[in-house]
Amino acid sequence: MKVESPPAESVVLHLRERLEKSAVRTLTPQEQAVLDGEGQKAFIIKQLLSKKFRKWSVDADTQQNISRTVEAAVREQKPLQLVHPMGGYKIWRLPSSPEVDWAEFFGISHILQYLSGIAAGYAPGVHMQFFMYTFLPQRHDNLSAEDIERYVGSFQAMLDAFGKHLPANVKLSIVRDAAFYTREEYFSLLDERFEMMEMGFNDFPQKQRDTFLTWARQNIKWDGAEDWTRLSEAEKEEKIRRGAIYEVVGIYTMEKTAEFIMGGERVVLFVSPGNNSIGIGSTKSSRAKFWVGTGILENRDGELYDLVLTPSQWERTADVPRTVFESDLLPLRNLGRIEVVHHRLDFSQPNAEPQLGTG
């Protein structure tokens, strides 16, 4: 099978356009008609719920919450505030850890494309806030504070690079759990709530409990801040169980951070579906979380697609034909080269090699 590699110039242009033009566009005649005929609130809500980006349905309660948030912004003619909760780390199972790679680049670009219509039609614009859990992974994933700081610093450098090309009414920022709690306060409260949650964890529905256990099993770094590599299998299973409970506690029971995310002042975006959030994936073609994924390009008959692969998907593509292109777009450790696979990847069979589709 002959492998056709895209010209290096097209790869460079694609990446540069993602950096410089993701947030910049004009409204279509149809969008302008909605804005002129139905007003700013209806226009913004239709942009937020557009099926062009939204990958899952949004329930009625969430739609009502979105409507109230948008109405308040429009009434006061203030920027629409949005928040995207995320882990403040790069999963250790990827070679790019502990810093950002092309997955974050594609994820930020995707969010900016999603918000570009609102920025074009609503003069006060948007403020996109990435809320990062930076204390929590130190407890339940055994990550070091140093690795987390490297991730946050590299993510901020990437936001700064995008920021040079944003319209004046588009703002990107990081908000950390450390903005609400001191380190001592956070871990004291986390441990207190852990004791309360531990008693009821087994009462969770089996599917939900298994999800948290799977996340813990995948994310724990056994040779991280502490050396857990010599633990017995039983002791490791206990670490996984505790990690799952800490995840629940950190997300749902820490009042200040939960209020910031879910308190109603911000529209909540997320990669996957969830309560009171809009699930838009990480790119047009990907649904993997970018902080636990890695980014590559996929060449489909000369058209380039941004992909975010999970660690297991990354491993399964090891033998897929690809071309590696050098890149000097951003001076970040993991962005000096970009890999382009030459066929559409199909991971529909979870335990098989990725199928090479044709379109």
C-alpha positions, 0 to 999 in steps of 0.5 A: 500500500502506497503511503502519501505524505502531506507536504510539509508546508501544508502541515506548517500552515495547518498548525499556524492557522490553528494558533492564529485563526481559531478564534477569528471569524465572521458570522454566517448570514444565518447566524447574523439573521438569528442575532438580528431577529432573535436577539443576543441571548437566543444567538448565544444559546444557539451557539453554545448548543450548536451540534457542530461542536456539541457531541452529546445531548444537554438535559432540560435542567442544564439548558435552563441553567445555561439560559440563566447564565447567558441572560445575566451576562447579556442584561449586564453586557458583560463577557460570558464566563465559561469554565472547563474543569480539568486535571492540572497534570499530564498523565505519566503514561505518555512520553510528553509528561509532565508538560503539555503536548499537541493534545492541549494545543488542539484542545484549546484551538477547538474551544476557541473555534467553538466560541468564535461565533459568540465573540464575533456576534457579542461585543462584550465577548467571552472569558474562558477559564480552565479550572485546574485541580492541582492539589487533588492529583498529589493525593490520589495519583501520587504526583509530585508538586514539581511535575504539576507546576511544570504542567501548569507553567507549560499550559500557561505558556501555551495560553499566552501564545494563543493570546497574542492572536485573540480578538480583544473580547476573548480572554483565556485564563487558568484558575487553580484550586489553590486560589480558594484554599491554602495547601494545609486547608485543602488537604485537611478538609480533603481528609476529613471529607474522605472519612465521611465519603468512605462509608458510603462509597460502596453504596454508589451504583456499580457502574459509577463506582467502577468508573472512579476505580478505573480512573484511579487505576489508570492515573496512579503513578506508582513511582511518583512522589512516593515509591509505591512500586514495592507495595503488595497487590493487596496494598496497591488495590487499597491505594486504587480504592482510596484514589477513587474515593479522593476523586469523588471527594475532591470534585463534589464535596470541596464547597469553594471549588464546586461553587466556582464551577457549578454555582451558575455564574459560568457555563460549564464546558467539558470534553465528555458529557456530564451534569450541568455541562456541555460536552464538546469533545477535545477536537472535531474528531476526538473525545479523549481528555487532552491532559490524559491524551497526546496529540497527532494529525491524521491525513485523510486524502490530503485533509488534516484532522486534529486527534487526541489519543488516550495512552492505550490508543497511542500504544495501539498506533505504534505500527501505523505508518506516519511521517514526523515533521519538525515544528518551530511554531512554539518553543515548548518541549513537546512541540518541536515535532508533530506526527502525521498518520496517513489513514483514518484511525478506527478504535471501534474494536477496543482490544484489536489493532486500530483499523485503517479506514479509507475516509 
